[in-house]
């Protein structure tokens, strides 16, 4: 009887990956942001989370921040426009965190985001060799569960989830055109309006009940409206009491 051996499946990860924290004197890439929209969008995402009390000291929420890995003995650093890591190890006393290496310094990022610009479209790059495309780095090397790509000019939002096969799959939004981000317990969607002297499309968070997580100025306006409504109710009550011959000041 002739035995037939099945051909082993080709592995999708041909990389030798070492998770080592970068030395303090490592010179990080010093590339400027590509346009003024990117820091505004990233700051707005963090602001709403911060005000809602979502961000804990054990988390890492950052923008344009280097994610690192040593792949085939070469250090690779990619700086997504926004990143969320649920749990990281505390920094050493007096240490300012300059970069982040998953597994060596805490968990793998749960979400990375890229905001499209007018350049080469590197956000979709699957370049399999050094220094690797962003898509390849997040998908195959870091294996980040959620990859978000946002086009600020058109408001197009793409959310990719890492499948069991190790590849990103485009997700469909719900009926409100929002995406449930399970690791955060929040919905992510697009909102159009003005903030920080910028009018256009923004990424916003909604809680599980569909309530929008507000920015600081929106919170202030909400409180102002609530106070005005209370004043109007008090005025109506006093007017009613007077109509009944009752002096409200004497009560």
Short mmCIF file of the C-alpha atoms (twelve columns), coordinates in Angstrom:
data_MODEL
# 
_entry.id   MODEL 
# 
loop_
_atom_site.group_PDB 
_atom_site.id 
_atom_site.type_symbol 
_atom_site.label_atom_id 
_atom_site.label_alt_id 
_atom_site.label_comp_id 
_atom_site.label_asym_id 
_atom_site.label_seq_id 
_atom_site.Cartn_x 
_atom_site.Cartn_y 
_atom_site.Cartn_z 
_atom_site.pdbx_PDB_model_num 
ATOM 1   C CA . UNK A 1   0.000   0.000  0.000  1 
ATOM 2   C CA . UNK A 2   1.402   3.325  -1.032 1 
ATOM 3   C CA . UNK A 3   1.070   6.067  1.522  1 
ATOM 4   C CA . UNK A 4   0.374   9.523  0.167  1 
ATOM 5   C CA . UNK A 5   1.536   12.387 2.338  1 
ATOM 6   C CA . UNK A 6   -0.489  15.540 2.209  1 
ATOM 7   C CA . UNK A 7   1.408   18.695 1.383  1 
ATOM 8   C CA . UNK A 8   1.667   20.925 4.449  1 
ATOM 9   C CA . UNK A 9   -0.166  24.213 4.164  1 
ATOM 10  C CA . UNK A 10  2.042   27.168 3.360  1 
ATOM 11  C CA . UNK A 11  2.285   29.368 6.391  1 
ATOM 12  C CA . UNK A 12  1.068   32.934 6.009  1 
ATOM 13  C CA . UNK A 13  3.719   34.187 8.411  1 
ATOM 14  C CA . UNK A 14  7.242   33.582 7.145  1 
ATOM 15  C CA . UNK A 15  8.738   36.121 9.507  1 
ATOM 16  C CA . UNK A 16  10.977  35.631 12.507 1 
ATOM 17  C CA . UNK A 17  9.619   38.187 14.940 1 
ATOM 18  C CA . UNK A 18  11.345  39.341 18.090 1 
ATOM 19  C CA . UNK A 19  9.532   41.522 20.581 1 
ATOM 20  C CA . UNK A 20  12.146  43.773 22.139 1 
ATOM 21  C CA . UNK A 21  11.638  47.165 23.683 1 
ATOM 22  C CA . UNK A 22  13.618  49.774 21.790 1 
ATOM 23  C CA . UNK A 23  16.677  51.162 23.581 1 
ATOM 24  C CA . UNK A 24  16.344  54.703 24.830 1 
ATOM 25  C CA . UNK A 25  18.852  56.045 22.295 1 
ATOM 26  C CA . UNK A 26  17.119  54.482 19.266 1 
ATOM 27  C CA . UNK A 27  16.484  57.191 16.686 1 
ATOM 28  C CA . UNK A 28  12.839  57.010 15.682 1 
ATOM 29  C CA . UNK A 29  11.697  58.144 12.236 1 
ATOM 30  C CA . UNK A 30  10.977  61.873 12.344 1 
ATOM 31  C CA . UNK A 31  8.338   62.174 9.627  1 
ATOM 32  C CA . UNK A 32  5.903   65.088 10.013 1 
ATOM 33  C CA . UNK A 33  2.151   64.590 9.773  1 
ATOM 34  C CA . UNK A 34  0.923   64.914 6.216  1 
ATOM 35  C CA . UNK A 35  -1.773  67.532 6.816  1 
ATOM 36  C CA . UNK A 36  -3.446  69.506 9.584  1 
ATOM 37  C CA . UNK A 37  -6.563  67.297 9.543  1 
ATOM 38  C CA . UNK A 38  -4.788  64.227 10.923 1 
ATOM 39  C CA . UNK A 39  -3.939  65.566 14.412 1 
ATOM 40  C CA . UNK A 40  -7.369  67.218 14.702 1 
ATOM 41  C CA . UNK A 41  -9.182  63.959 13.898 1 
ATOM 42  C CA . UNK A 42  -7.024  61.979 16.305 1 
ATOM 43  C CA . UNK A 43  -7.405  64.518 19.115 1 
ATOM 44  C CA . UNK A 44  -11.192 64.559 18.696 1 
ATOM 45  C CA . UNK A 45  -11.354 60.764 19.062 1 
ATOM 46  C CA . UNK A 46  -9.363  60.885 22.285 1 
ATOM 47  C CA . UNK A 47  -11.200 63.903 23.698 1 
ATOM 48  C CA . UNK A 48  -14.586 62.179 23.675 1 
ATOM 49  C CA . UNK A 49  -13.151 59.048 25.309 1 
ATOM 50  C CA . UNK A 50  -11.351 61.091 27.944 1 
ATOM 51  C CA . UNK A 51  -14.420 63.126 28.895 1 
ATOM 52  C CA . UNK A 52  -16.524 59.955 29.095 1 
ATOM 53  C CA . UNK A 53  -14.045 58.459 31.574 1 
ATOM 54  C CA . UNK A 54  -13.132 55.637 29.215 1 
ATOM 55  C CA . UNK A 55  -9.348  56.084 29.278 1 
ATOM 56  C CA . UNK A 56  -7.522  54.371 32.145 1 
ATOM 57  C CA . UNK A 57  -3.900  54.665 33.213 1 
ATOM 58  C CA . UNK A 58  -3.383  51.042 32.157 1 
ATOM 59  C CA . UNK A 59  -4.310  51.839 28.525 1 
ATOM 60  C CA . UNK A 60  -2.376  53.371 25.677 1 
ATOM 61  C CA . UNK A 61  -4.317  55.770 23.469 1 
ATOM 62  C CA . UNK A 62  -2.037  57.713 21.149 1 
ATOM 63  C CA . UNK A 63  -1.683  59.300 17.731 1 
ATOM 64  C CA . UNK A 64  1.207   59.244 15.265 1 
ATOM 65  C CA . UNK A 65  2.973   56.938 17.733 1 
ATOM 66  C CA . UNK A 66  5.548   54.319 16.812 1 
ATOM 67  C CA . UNK A 67  4.581   50.628 16.993 1 
ATOM 68  C CA . UNK A 68  7.664   48.438 16.851 1 
ATOM 69  C CA . UNK A 69  8.806   44.903 16.128 1 
ATOM 70  C CA . UNK A 70  12.064  43.304 15.067 1 
ATOM 71  C CA . UNK A 71  11.354  41.279 11.938 1 
ATOM 72  C CA . UNK A 72  14.073  39.038 10.539 1 
ATOM 73  C CA . UNK A 73  16.592  40.931 12.716 1 
ATOM 74  C CA . UNK A 74  15.544  44.354 11.372 1 
ATOM 75  C CA . UNK A 75  13.677  46.867 13.506 1 
ATOM 76  C CA . UNK A 76  10.424  48.028 11.954 1 
ATOM 77  C CA . UNK A 77  8.498   51.069 13.194 1 
ATOM 78  C CA . UNK A 78  5.084   52.166 11.914 1 
ATOM 79  C CA . UNK A 79  3.219   55.133 13.352 1 
ATOM 80  C CA . UNK A 80  -0.561  54.826 12.855 1 
ATOM 81  C CA . UNK A 81  -2.641  57.991 13.012 1 
ATOM 82  C CA . UNK A 82  -4.464  56.567 16.062 1 
ATOM 83  C CA . UNK A 83  -3.948  53.495 18.208 1 
ATOM 84  C CA . UNK A 84  -5.693  51.896 21.181 1 
ATOM 85  C CA . UNK A 85  -4.017  49.294 23.402 1 
ATOM 86  C CA . UNK A 86  -6.242  47.932 26.208 1 
ATOM 87  C CA . UNK A 87  -3.432  47.120 28.644 1 
ATOM 88  C CA . UNK A 88  0.224   48.115 28.803 1 
ATOM 89  C CA . UNK A 89  2.915   47.636 31.413 1 
ATOM 90  C CA . UNK A 90  3.683   50.742 33.486 1 
ATOM 91  C CA . UNK A 91  6.566   52.857 32.257 1 
ATOM 92  C CA . UNK A 92  9.676   52.980 34.395 1 
ATOM 93  C CA . UNK A 93  9.790   55.851 36.923 1 
ATOM 94  C CA . UNK A 94  10.707  59.036 35.065 1 
ATOM 95  C CA . UNK A 95  10.448  57.317 31.673 1 
ATOM 96  C CA . UNK A 96  8.614   59.035 28.835 1 
ATOM 97  C CA . UNK A 97  7.196   56.419 26.472 1 
ATOM 98  C CA . UNK A 98  8.579   57.151 22.993 1 
ATOM 99  C CA . UNK A 99  7.371   53.995 21.251 1 
ATOM 100 C CA . UNK A 100 5.557   50.756 21.952 1 
ATOM 101 C CA . UNK A 101 6.550   47.140 21.323 1 
ATOM 102 C CA . UNK A 102 3.637   44.701 21.731 1 
ATOM 103 C CA . UNK A 103 4.195   41.641 23.916 1 
ATOM 104 C CA . UNK A 104 7.344   43.201 25.396 1 
ATOM 105 C CA . UNK A 105 5.477   46.195 26.870 1 
ATOM 106 C CA . UNK A 106 1.899   44.959 27.023 1 
ATOM 107 C CA . UNK A 107 -0.892  43.673 24.829 1 
ATOM 108 C CA . UNK A 108 -1.163  43.819 21.066 1 
ATOM 109 C CA . UNK A 109 -3.058  46.952 19.946 1 
ATOM 110 C CA . UNK A 110 -6.772  46.267 19.653 1 
ATOM 111 C CA . UNK A 111 -7.407  49.029 17.105 1 
ATOM 112 C CA . UNK A 112 -5.223  50.992 14.715 1 
ATOM 113 C CA . UNK A 113 -6.500  53.752 12.442 1 
ATOM 114 C CA . UNK A 114 -5.110  55.461 9.381  1 
ATOM 115 C CA . UNK A 115 -6.519  58.654 7.853  1 
ATOM 116 C CA . UNK A 116 -6.059  58.714 4.088  1 
ATOM 117 C CA . UNK A 117 -4.052  61.522 2.559  1 
ATOM 118 C CA . UNK A 118 -3.215  62.595 -0.967 1 
ATOM 119 C CA . UNK A 119 0.044   60.651 -1.066 1 
ATOM 120 C CA . UNK A 120 0.859   57.120 -2.171 1 
ATOM 121 C CA . UNK A 121 -1.893  55.175 -0.428 1 
ATOM 122 C CA . UNK A 122 0.550   53.346 1.833  1 
ATOM 123 C CA . UNK A 123 -2.338  52.537 4.175  1 
ATOM 124 C CA . UNK A 124 -3.280  49.709 1.792  1 
ATOM 125 C CA . UNK A 125 0.285   48.590 1.115  1 
ATOM 126 C CA . UNK A 126 0.810   44.838 1.486  1 
ATOM 127 C CA . UNK A 127 4.518   45.009 0.681  1 
ATOM 128 C CA . UNK A 128 5.858   41.717 2.110  1 
ATOM 129 C CA . UNK A 129 9.503   42.722 2.511  1 
ATOM 130 C CA . UNK A 130 11.358  45.245 4.629  1 
ATOM 131 C CA . UNK A 131 10.248  47.847 5.549  1 
ATOM 132 C CA . UNK A 132 6.807   46.264 4.887  1 
ATOM 133 C CA . UNK A 133 3.549   47.937 3.980  1 
ATOM 134 C CA . UNK A 134 1.297   49.246 6.739  1 
ATOM 135 C CA . UNK A 135 -1.413  46.727 5.884  1 
ATOM 136 C CA . UNK A 136 1.103   43.868 5.973  1 
ATOM 137 C CA . UNK A 137 2.625   45.082 9.241  1 
ATOM 138 C CA . UNK A 138 -0.702  45.411 11.075 1 
ATOM 139 C CA . UNK A 139 -2.211  42.231 9.611  1 
ATOM 140 C CA . UNK A 140 0.593   39.670 9.442  1 
ATOM 141 C CA . UNK A 141 3.211   40.909 11.902 1 
ATOM 142 C CA . UNK A 142 1.393   42.679 14.753 1 
ATOM 143 C CA . UNK A 143 -1.911  40.907 13.987 1 
ATOM 144 C CA . UNK A 144 -4.031  43.849 15.159 1 
ATOM 145 C CA . UNK A 145 -7.690  42.696 15.400 1 
ATOM 146 C CA . UNK A 146 -9.264  45.900 14.002 1 
ATOM 147 C CA . UNK A 147 -7.825  48.090 11.247 1 
ATOM 148 C CA . UNK A 148 -9.716  51.291 10.426 1 
ATOM 149 C CA . UNK A 149 -9.138  53.377 7.287  1 
ATOM 150 C CA . UNK A 150 -10.895 56.748 7.067  1 
ATOM 151 C CA . UNK A 151 -11.051 59.162 4.134  1 
ATOM 152 C CA . UNK A 152 -11.702 62.595 5.716  1 
ATOM 153 C CA . UNK A 153 -12.615 64.385 2.489  1 
ATOM 154 C CA . UNK A 154 -15.378 61.977 1.428  1 
ATOM 155 C CA . UNK A 155 -16.300 60.609 4.848  1 
ATOM 156 C CA . UNK A 156 -15.788 57.008 3.678  1 
ATOM 157 C CA . UNK A 157 -15.068 54.702 6.619  1 
ATOM 158 C CA . UNK A 158 -13.687 51.190 6.196  1 
ATOM 159 C CA . UNK A 159 -13.378 48.806 9.145  1 
ATOM 160 C CA . UNK A 160 -11.440 45.566 8.720  1 
ATOM 161 C CA . UNK A 161 -11.493 42.697 11.204 1 
ATOM 162 C CA . UNK A 162 -8.790  40.041 11.433 1 
ATOM 163 C CA . UNK A 163 -10.375 36.727 10.458 1 
ATOM 164 C CA . UNK A 164 -9.518  33.258 11.729 1 
ATOM 165 C CA . UNK A 165 -7.426  32.808 8.596  1 
ATOM 166 C CA . UNK A 166 -5.227  35.734 9.644  1 
ATOM 167 C CA . UNK A 167 -6.431  38.114 6.937  1 
ATOM 168 C CA . UNK A 168 -8.383  41.351 7.174  1 
ATOM 169 C CA . UNK A 169 -12.023 41.186 6.116  1 
ATOM 170 C CA . UNK A 170 -14.078 44.292 5.347  1 
ATOM 171 C CA . UNK A 171 -16.986 44.683 7.792  1 
ATOM 172 C CA . UNK A 172 -20.503 45.894 7.049  1 
ATOM 173 C CA . UNK A 173 -21.959 48.742 9.137  1 
ATOM 174 C CA . UNK A 174 -25.224 48.452 11.034 1 
ATOM 175 C CA . UNK A 175 -28.444 50.219 10.053 1 
ATOM 176 C CA . UNK A 176 -27.068 53.459 11.547 1 
ATOM 177 C CA . UNK A 177 -23.932 53.123 9.416  1 
ATOM 178 C CA . UNK A 178 -21.833 52.465 12.496 1 
ATOM 179 C CA . UNK A 179 -19.406 49.691 13.419 1 
ATOM 180 C CA . UNK A 180 -19.381 47.892 16.750 1 
ATOM 181 C CA . UNK A 181 -15.844 47.808 18.212 1 
ATOM 182 C CA . UNK A 182 -16.174 44.963 20.682 1 
ATOM 183 C CA . UNK A 183 -12.848 45.497 22.457 1 
ATOM 184 C CA . UNK A 184 -13.951 49.031 23.351 1 
ATOM 185 C CA . UNK A 185 -17.649 48.410 23.896 1 
ATOM 186 C CA . UNK A 186 -18.409 51.325 21.582 1 
ATOM 187 C CA . UNK A 187 -19.705 52.066 18.102 1 
ATOM 188 C CA . UNK A 188 -17.560 53.972 15.616 1 
ATOM 189 C CA . UNK A 189 -19.145 56.056 12.888 1 
ATOM 190 C CA . UNK A 190 -18.958 59.222 10.809 1 
ATOM 191 C CA . UNK A 191 -20.368 62.595 11.859 1 
ATOM 192 C CA . UNK A 192 -20.467 65.745 9.767  1 
ATOM 193 C CA . UNK A 193 -20.081 69.161 11.317 1 
ATOM 194 C CA . UNK A 194 -17.679 71.755 12.715 1 
ATOM 195 C CA . UNK A 195 -15.011 71.524 15.393 1 
ATOM 196 C CA . UNK A 196 -11.694 73.302 15.940 1 
ATOM 197 C CA . UNK A 197 -12.389 75.621 12.982 1 
ATOM 198 C CA . UNK A 198 -12.643 72.576 10.704 1 
ATOM 199 C CA . UNK A 199 -15.902 71.776 8.921  1 
ATOM 200 C CA . UNK A 200 -16.249 68.320 7.442  1 
ATOM 201 C CA . UNK A 201 -16.411 64.650 8.349  1 
ATOM 202 C CA . UNK A 202 -15.235 63.360 11.711 1 
ATOM 203 C CA . UNK A 203 -14.999 59.972 13.364 1 
ATOM 204 C CA . UNK A 204 -17.194 59.764 16.475 1 
ATOM 205 C CA . UNK A 205 -17.983 57.255 19.231 1 
ATOM 206 C CA . UNK A 206 -21.443 56.084 20.345 1 
ATOM 207 C CA . UNK A 207 -22.138 53.919 23.388 1 
ATOM 208 C CA . UNK A 208 -24.024 50.624 23.247 1 
ATOM 209 C CA . UNK A 209 -27.336 52.476 23.683 1 
ATOM 210 C CA . UNK A 210 -26.670 54.742 20.730 1 
ATOM 211 C CA . UNK A 211 -25.733 57.822 22.767 1 
ATOM 212 C CA . UNK A 212 -23.094 60.040 21.195 1 
ATOM 213 C CA . UNK A 213 -19.957 60.577 23.292 1 
ATOM 214 C CA . UNK A 214 -19.726 64.345 23.466 1 
ATOM 215 C CA . UNK A 215 -16.779 66.675 23.060 1 
ATOM 216 C CA . UNK A 216 -16.028 69.269 25.712 1 
ATOM 217 C CA . UNK A 217 -17.755 72.173 23.950 1 
ATOM 218 C CA . UNK A 218 -20.835 70.004 23.377 1 
ATOM 219 C CA . UNK A 219 -20.936 69.112 27.067 1 
ATOM 220 C CA . UNK A 220 -20.815 72.825 27.976 1 
ATOM 221 C CA . UNK A 221 -23.622 73.615 25.530 1 
ATOM 222 C CA . UNK A 222 -25.678 70.703 26.852 1 
ATOM 223 C CA . UNK A 223 -25.329 72.005 30.410 1 
ATOM 224 C CA . UNK A 224 -26.220 75.539 29.269 1 
ATOM 225 C CA . UNK A 225 -29.387 74.276 27.587 1 
ATOM 226 C CA . UNK A 226 -30.309 72.229 30.659 1 
ATOM 227 C CA . UNK A 227 -29.868 75.272 32.904 1 
ATOM 228 C CA . UNK A 228 -31.961 77.401 30.535 1 
ATOM 229 C CA . UNK A 229 -34.745 74.814 30.539 1 
ATOM 230 C CA . UNK A 230 -34.727 74.753 34.345 1 
ATOM 231 C CA . UNK A 231 -34.929 78.568 34.431 1 
ATOM 232 C CA . UNK A 232 -37.861 78.568 32.024 1 
ATOM 233 C CA . UNK A 233 -39.706 75.946 34.112 1 
ATOM 234 C CA . UNK A 234 -39.150 78.026 37.243 1 
ATOM 235 C CA . UNK A 235 -40.443 81.150 35.462 1 
ATOM 236 C CA . UNK A 236 -43.572 79.309 34.322 1 
ATOM 237 C CA . UNK A 237 -44.225 78.033 37.844 1 
ATOM 238 C CA . UNK A 238 -43.895 81.501 39.358 1 
ATOM 239 C CA . UNK A 239 -46.194 82.953 36.689 1 
ATOM 240 C CA . UNK A 240 -48.775 80.271 37.453 1 
ATOM 241 C CA . UNK A 241 -48.618 80.927 41.196 1 
ATOM 242 C CA . UNK A 242 -49.129 84.647 40.659 1 
ATOM 243 C CA . UNK A 243 -52.114 83.902 38.399 1 
ATOM 244 C CA . UNK A 244 -53.626 82.041 41.338 1 
ATOM 245 C CA . UNK A 245 -53.075 84.986 43.657 1 
ATOM 246 C CA . UNK A 246 -50.100 83.390 45.370 1 
ATOM 247 C CA . UNK A 247 -46.919 85.360 45.978 1 
ATOM 248 C CA . UNK A 248 -44.089 82.923 45.135 1 
ATOM 249 C CA . UNK A 249 -41.625 85.050 47.087 1 
ATOM 250 C CA . UNK A 250 -43.674 84.521 50.203 1 
ATOM 251 C CA . UNK A 251 -43.729 80.743 50.021 1 
# 
